[in-house]
Amino acid sequence: MTQNNPTNRFYNEDFPKQYQPYPGIQNQMTPVPDCGE
């Protein structure tokens, strides 16, 4: 049986800084946030 380390399975690099005027619109962000809804 092999074990997977979950800390290595997902993207963990820094995301680029983004600026959006208020109100922020999620579909203009890169990558688009996943709110889990």
mmCIF file as Biopython writes it, N, C-alpha, C and O atoms, coordinates in Angstrom:
data_model
#
loop_
_atom_site.group_PDB
_atom_site.id
_atom_site.type_symbol
_atom_site.label_atom_id
_atom_site.label_alt_id
_atom_site.label_comp_id
_atom_site.label_asym_id
_atom_site.label_entity_id
_atom_site.label_seq_id
_atom_site.pdbx_PDB_ins_code
_atom_site.Cartn_x
_atom_site.Cartn_y
_atom_site.Cartn_z
_atom_site.occupancy
_atom_site.B_iso_or_equiv
_atom_site.auth_seq_id
_atom_site.auth_asym_id
_atom_site.pdbx_PDB_model_num
ATOM 1   N N  . MET A ? 1  ? 0.846   -1.176 0.000   1.0 0.0 1  A 1 
ATOM 2   C CA . MET A ? 1  ? 0.000   0.000  0.000   1.0 0.0 1  A 1 
ATOM 3   C C  . MET A ? 1  ? 0.897   1.247  0.000   1.0 0.0 1  A 1 
ATOM 4   O O  . MET A ? 1  ? 1.838   1.352  0.786   1.0 0.0 1  A 1 
ATOM 5   N N  . THR A ? 2  ? 0.585   2.169  -0.886  1.0 0.0 2  A 1 
ATOM 6   C CA . THR A ? 2  ? 1.344   3.422  -0.911  1.0 0.0 2  A 1 
ATOM 7   C C  . THR A ? 2  ? 0.534   4.514  -0.243  1.0 0.0 2  A 1 
ATOM 8   O O  . THR A ? 2  ? -0.696  4.513  -0.286  1.0 0.0 2  A 1 
ATOM 9   N N  . GLN A ? 3  ? 1.227   5.429  0.363   1.0 0.0 3  A 1 
ATOM 10  C CA . GLN A ? 3  ? 0.560   6.544  1.026   1.0 0.0 3  A 1 
ATOM 11  C C  . GLN A ? 3  ? 0.851   7.818  0.254   1.0 0.0 3  A 1 
ATOM 12  O O  . GLN A ? 3  ? 1.983   8.053  -0.168  1.0 0.0 3  A 1 
ATOM 13  N N  . ASN A ? 4  ? -0.174  8.637  0.073   1.0 0.0 4  A 1 
ATOM 14  C CA . ASN A ? 4  ? -0.030  9.924  -0.599  1.0 0.0 4  A 1 
ATOM 15  C C  . ASN A ? 4  ? 0.008   11.028 0.438   1.0 0.0 4  A 1 
ATOM 16  O O  . ASN A ? 4  ? -0.828  11.080 1.340   1.0 0.0 4  A 1 
ATOM 17  N N  . ASN A ? 5  ? 0.983   11.906 0.301   1.0 0.0 5  A 1 
ATOM 18  C CA . ASN A ? 5  ? 1.079   13.057 1.194   1.0 0.0 5  A 1 
ATOM 19  C C  . ASN A ? 5  ? 0.182   14.160 0.631   1.0 0.0 5  A 1 
ATOM 20  O O  . ASN A ? 5  ? 0.493   14.691 -0.435  1.0 0.0 5  A 1 
ATOM 21  N N  . PRO A ? 6  ? -0.916  14.530 1.297   1.0 0.0 6  A 1 
ATOM 22  C CA . PRO A ? 6  ? -1.836  15.525 0.745   1.0 0.0 6  A 1 
ATOM 23  C C  . PRO A ? 6  ? -1.219  16.911 0.593   1.0 0.0 6  A 1 
ATOM 24  O O  . PRO A ? 6  ? -1.733  17.729 -0.170  1.0 0.0 6  A 1 
ATOM 25  N N  . THR A ? 7  ? -0.122  17.194 1.307   1.0 0.0 7  A 1 
ATOM 26  C CA . THR A ? 7  ? 0.501   18.514 1.164   1.0 0.0 7  A 1 
ATOM 27  C C  . THR A ? 7  ? 1.237   18.647 -0.157  1.0 0.0 7  A 1 
ATOM 28  O O  . THR A ? 7  ? 1.565   19.762 -0.563  1.0 0.0 7  A 1 
ATOM 29  N N  . ASN A ? 8  ? 1.504   17.548 -0.834  1.0 0.0 8  A 1 
ATOM 30  C CA . ASN A ? 8  ? 2.198   17.588 -2.121  1.0 0.0 8  A 1 
ATOM 31  C C  . ASN A ? 8  ? 1.266   17.403 -3.307  1.0 0.0 8  A 1 
ATOM 32  O O  . ASN A ? 8  ? 1.707   17.521 -4.450  1.0 0.0 8  A 1 
ATOM 33  N N  . ARG A ? 9  ? 0.003   17.120 -3.071  1.0 0.0 9  A 1 
ATOM 34  C CA . ARG A ? 9  ? -0.924  16.808 -4.153  1.0 0.0 9  A 1 
ATOM 35  C C  . ARG A ? 9  ? -1.542  18.040 -4.793  1.0 0.0 9  A 1 
ATOM 36  O O  . ARG A ? 9  ? -2.062  17.946 -5.905  1.0 0.0 9  A 1 
ATOM 37  N N  . PHE A ? 10 ? -1.506  19.176 -4.142  1.0 0.0 10 A 1 
ATOM 38  C CA . PHE A ? 10 ? -2.210  20.356 -4.622  1.0 0.0 10 A 1 
ATOM 39  C C  . PHE A ? 10 ? -1.247  21.503 -4.871  1.0 0.0 10 A 1 
ATOM 40  O O  . PHE A ? 10 ? -0.121  21.502 -4.375  1.0 0.0 10 A 1 
ATOM 41  N N  . TYR A ? 11 ? -1.695  22.470 -5.636  1.0 0.0 11 A 1 
ATOM 42  C CA . TYR A ? 11 ? -0.913  23.652 -5.975  1.0 0.0 11 A 1 
ATOM 43  C C  . TYR A ? 11 ? -0.580  24.412 -4.699  1.0 0.0 11 A 1 
ATOM 44  O O  . TYR A ? 11 ? -1.479  24.753 -3.931  1.0 0.0 11 A 1 
ATOM 45  N N  . ASN A ? 12 ? 0.701   24.683 -4.462  1.0 0.0 12 A 1 
ATOM 46  C CA . ASN A ? 12 ? 1.058   25.431 -3.261  1.0 0.0 12 A 1 
ATOM 47  C C  . ASN A ? 12 ? 2.009   26.585 -3.563  1.0 0.0 12 A 1 
ATOM 48  O O  . ASN A ? 12 ? 2.668   27.095 -2.656  1.0 0.0 12 A 1 
ATOM 49  N N  . GLU A ? 13 ? 2.089   26.996 -4.810  1.0 0.0 13 A 1 
ATOM 50  C CA . GLU A ? 13 ? 2.886   28.167 -5.167  1.0 0.0 13 A 1 
ATOM 51  C C  . GLU A ? 13 ? 2.091   29.423 -4.811  1.0 0.0 13 A 1 
ATOM 52  O O  . GLU A ? 13 ? 0.880   29.354 -4.602  1.0 0.0 13 A 1 
ATOM 53  N N  . ASP A ? 14 ? 2.761   30.552 -4.744  1.0 0.0 14 A 1 
ATOM 54  C CA . ASP A ? 14 ? 2.075   31.806 -4.456  1.0 0.0 14 A 1 
ATOM 55  C C  . ASP A ? 14 ? 1.270   32.245 -5.672  1.0 0.0 14 A 1 
ATOM 56  O O  . ASP A ? 14 ? 1.736   32.139 -6.806  1.0 0.0 14 A 1 
ATOM 57  N N  . PHE A ? 15 ? 0.070   32.734 -5.430  1.0 0.0 15 A 1 
ATOM 58  C CA . PHE A ? 15 ? -0.751  33.283 -6.497  1.0 0.0 15 A 1 
ATOM 59  C C  . PHE A ? 15 ? -0.317  34.719 -6.748  1.0 0.0 15 A 1 
ATOM 60  O O  . PHE A ? 15 ? 0.104   35.403 -5.815  1.0 0.0 15 A 1 
ATOM 61  N N  . PRO A ? 16 ? -0.409  35.195 -8.000  1.0 0.0 16 A 1 
ATOM 62  C CA . PRO A ? 16 ? -0.030  36.581 -8.275  1.0 0.0 16 A 1 
ATOM 63  C C  . PRO A ? 16 ? -0.982  37.546 -7.573  1.0 0.0 16 A 1 
ATOM 64  O O  . PRO A ? 16 ? -2.168  37.252 -7.421  1.0 0.0 16 A 1 
ATOM 65  N N  . LYS A ? 17 ? -0.468  38.684 -7.149  1.0 0.0 17 A 1 
ATOM 66  C CA . LYS A ? 17 ? -1.302  39.698 -6.515  1.0 0.0 17 A 1 
ATOM 67  C C  . LYS A ? 17 ? -2.264  40.257 -7.556  1.0 0.0 17 A 1 
ATOM 68  O O  . LYS A ? 17 ? -1.883  40.507 -8.699  1.0 0.0 17 A 1 
ATOM 69  N N  . GLN A ? 18 ? -3.502  40.447 -7.149  1.0 0.0 18 A 1 
ATOM 70  C CA . GLN A ? 18 ? -4.527  40.944 -8.056  1.0 0.0 18 A 1 
ATOM 71  C C  . GLN A ? 18 ? -5.218  42.141 -7.422  1.0 0.0 18 A 1 
ATOM 72  O O  . GLN A ? 18 ? -5.415  42.186 -6.207  1.0 0.0 18 A 1 
ATOM 73  N N  . TYR A ? 19 ? -5.576  43.090 -8.238  1.0 0.0 19 A 1 
ATOM 74  C CA . TYR A ? 19 ? -6.298  44.261 -7.760  1.0 0.0 19 A 1 
ATOM 75  C C  . TYR A ? 19 ? -7.628  44.341 -8.482  1.0 0.0 19 A 1 
ATOM 76  O O  . TYR A ? 19 ? -7.689  44.239 -9.707  1.0 0.0 19 A 1 
ATOM 77  N N  . GLN A ? 20 ? -8.685  44.521 -7.723  1.0 0.0 20 A 1 
ATOM 78  C CA . GLN A ? 20 ? -10.003 44.765 -8.284  1.0 0.0 20 A 1 
ATOM 79  C C  . GLN A ? 20 ? -10.659 45.859 -7.473  1.0 0.0 20 A 1 
ATOM 80  O O  . GLN A ? 20 ? -10.608 45.837 -6.243  1.0 0.0 20 A 1 
ATOM 81  N N  . PRO A ? 21 ? -11.280 46.822 -8.148  1.0 0.0 21 A 1 
ATOM 82  C CA . PRO A ? 21 ? -12.044 47.822 -7.403  1.0 0.0 21 A 1 
ATOM 83  C C  . PRO A ? 21 ? -13.274 47.159 -6.778  1.0 0.0 21 A 1 
ATOM 84  O O  . PRO A ? 21 ? -13.747 46.132 -7.265  1.0 0.0 21 A 1 
ATOM 85  N N  . TYR A ? 22 ? -13.781 47.747 -5.711  1.0 0.0 22 A 1 
ATOM 86  C CA . TYR A ? 22 ? -14.957 47.238 -5.024  1.0 0.0 22 A 1 
ATOM 87  C C  . TYR A ? 22 ? -16.178 47.366 -5.917  1.0 0.0 22 A 1 
ATOM 88  O O  . TYR A ? 22 ? -16.267 48.401 -6.577  1.0 0.0 22 A 1 
ATOM 89  N N  . PRO A ? 23 ? -17.103 46.476 -6.020  1.0 0.0 23 A 1 
ATOM 90  C CA . PRO A ? 23 ? -17.070 45.137 -5.456  1.0 0.0 23 A 1 
ATOM 91  C C  . PRO A ? 23 ? -16.251 44.207 -6.343  1.0 0.0 23 A 1 
ATOM 92  O O  . PRO A ? 23 ? -16.302 44.324 -7.567  1.0 0.0 23 A 1 
ATOM 93  N N  . GLY A ? 24 ? -15.506 43.297 -5.751  1.0 0.0 24 A 1 
ATOM 94  C CA . GLY A ? 24 ? -14.705 42.338 -6.516  1.0 0.0 24 A 1 
ATOM 95  C C  . GLY A ? 24 ? -15.602 41.306 -7.182  1.0 0.0 24 A 1 
ATOM 96  O O  . GLY A ? 24 ? -16.533 40.790 -6.563  1.0 0.0 24 A 1 
ATOM 97  N N  . ILE A ? 25 ? -15.323 41.012 -8.426  1.0 0.0 25 A 1 
ATOM 98  C CA . ILE A ? 25 ? -16.107 40.029 -9.167  1.0 0.0 25 A 1 
ATOM 99  C C  . ILE A ? 25 ? -15.232 38.794 -9.356  1.0 0.0 25 A 1 
ATOM 100 O O  . ILE A ? 25 ? -14.141 38.882 -9.921  1.0 0.0 25 A 1 
ATOM 101 N N  . GLN A ? 26 ? -15.707 37.653 -8.888  1.0 0.0 26 A 1 
ATOM 102 C CA . GLN A ? 26 ? -14.889 36.448 -8.884  1.0 0.0 26 A 1 
ATOM 103 C C  . GLN A ? 26 ? -14.513 35.969 -10.276 1.0 0.0 26 A 1 
ATOM 104 O O  . GLN A ? 26 ? -13.413 35.446 -10.454 1.0 0.0 26 A 1 
ATOM 105 N N  . ASN A ? 27 ? -15.384 36.126 -11.274 1.0 0.0 27 A 1 
ATOM 106 C CA . ASN A ? 27 ? -15.055 35.594 -12.592 1.0 0.0 27 A 1 
ATOM 107 C C  . ASN A ? 27 ? -13.954 36.386 -13.278 1.0 0.0 27 A 1 
ATOM 108 O O  . ASN A ? 27 ? -13.485 35.971 -14.338 1.0 0.0 27 A 1 
ATOM 109 N N  . GLN A ? 28 ? -13.521 37.517 -12.713 1.0 0.0 28 A 1 
ATOM 110 C CA . GLN A ? 28 ? -12.411 38.276 -13.267 1.0 0.0 28 A 1 
ATOM 111 C C  . GLN A ? 28 ? -11.088 37.878 -12.617 1.0 0.0 28 A 1 
ATOM 112 O O  . GLN A ? 28 ? -10.039 38.395 -13.000 1.0 0.0 28 A 1 
ATOM 113 N N  . MET A ? 29 ? -11.117 36.961 -11.632 1.0 0.0 29 A 1 
ATOM 114 C CA . MET A ? 29 ? -9.900  36.536 -10.945 1.0 0.0 29 A 1 
ATOM 115 C C  . MET A ? 29 ? -9.261  35.361 -11.682 1.0 0.0 29 A 1 
ATOM 116 O O  . MET A ? 29 ? -9.948  34.588 -12.351 1.0 0.0 29 A 1 
ATOM 117 N N  . THR A ? 30 ? -7.938  35.235 -11.552 1.0 0.0 30 A 1 
ATOM 118 C CA . THR A ? 30 ? -7.205  34.142 -12.178 1.0 0.0 30 A 1 
ATOM 119 C C  . THR A ? 30 ? -6.376  33.457 -11.115 1.0 0.0 30 A 1 
ATOM 120 O O  . THR A ? 30 ? -5.459  34.091 -10.594 1.0 0.0 30 A 1 
ATOM 121 N N  . PRO A ? 31 ? -6.625  32.230 -10.760 1.0 0.0 31 A 1 
ATOM 122 C CA . PRO A ? 31 ? -7.725  31.362 -11.176 1.0 0.0 31 A 1 
ATOM 123 C C  . PRO A ? 31 ? -9.024  31.754 -10.485 1.0 0.0 31 A 1 
ATOM 124 O O  . PRO A ? 31 ? -9.015  32.400 -9.438  1.0 0.0 31 A 1 
ATOM 125 N N  . VAL A ? 32 ? -10.133 31.356 -11.083 1.0 0.0 32 A 1 
ATOM 126 C CA . VAL A ? 32 ? -11.445 31.679 -10.515 1.0 0.0 32 A 1 
ATOM 127 C C  . VAL A ? 32 ? -11.596 30.921 -9.199  1.0 0.0 32 A 1 
ATOM 128 O O  . VAL A ? 32 ? -11.375 29.710 -9.169  1.0 0.0 32 A 1 
ATOM 129 N N  . PRO A ? 33 ? -11.969 31.601 -8.101  1.0 0.0 33 A 1 
ATOM 130 C CA . PRO A ? 33 ? -12.117 30.932 -6.803  1.0 0.0 33 A 1 
ATOM 131 C C  . PRO A ? 33 ? -13.227 29.883 -6.823  1.0 0.0 33 A 1 
ATOM 132 O O  . PRO A ? 33 ? -14.242 30.050 -7.499  1.0 0.0 33 A 1 
ATOM 133 N N  . ASP A ? 34 ? -13.023 28.820 -6.088  1.0 0.0 34 A 1 
ATOM 134 C CA . ASP A ? 34 ? -14.035 27.785 -5.909  1.0 0.0 34 A 1 
ATOM 135 C C  . ASP A ? 34 ? -14.536 27.892 -4.478  1.0 0.0 34 A 1 
ATOM 136 O O  . ASP A ? 34 ? -13.832 27.519 -3.541  1.0 0.0 34 A 1 
ATOM 137 N N  . CYS A ? 35 ? -15.740 28.397 -4.310  1.0 0.0 35 A 1 
ATOM 138 C CA . CYS A ? 35 ? -16.293 28.620 -2.973  1.0 0.0 35 A 1 
ATOM 139 C C  . CYS A ? 35 ? -16.919 27.357 -2.397  1.0 0.0 35 A 1 
ATOM 140 O O  . CYS A ? 35 ? -17.350 27.356 -1.244  1.0 0.0 35 A 1 
ATOM 141 N N  . GLY A ? 36 ? -16.976 26.292 -3.172  1.0 0.0 36 A 1 
ATOM 142 C CA . GLY A ? 36 ? -17.526 25.036 -2.680  1.0 0.0 36 A 1 
ATOM 143 C C  . GLY A ? 36 ? -19.034 25.028 -2.584  1.0 0.0 36 A 1 
ATOM 144 O O  . GLY A ? 36 ? -19.597 24.211 -1.856  1.0 0.0 36 A 1 
ATOM 145 N N  . GLU A ? 37 ? -19.696 25.904 -3.291  1.0 0.0 37 A 1 
ATOM 146 C CA . GLU A ? 37 ? -21.161 25.948 -3.233  1.0 0.0 37 A 1 
ATOM 147 C C  . GLU A ? 37 ? -21.759 25.101 -4.319  1.0 0.0 37 A 1 
ATOM 148 O O  . GLU A ? 37 ? -22.982 25.013 -4.431  1.0 0.0 37 A 1 
#
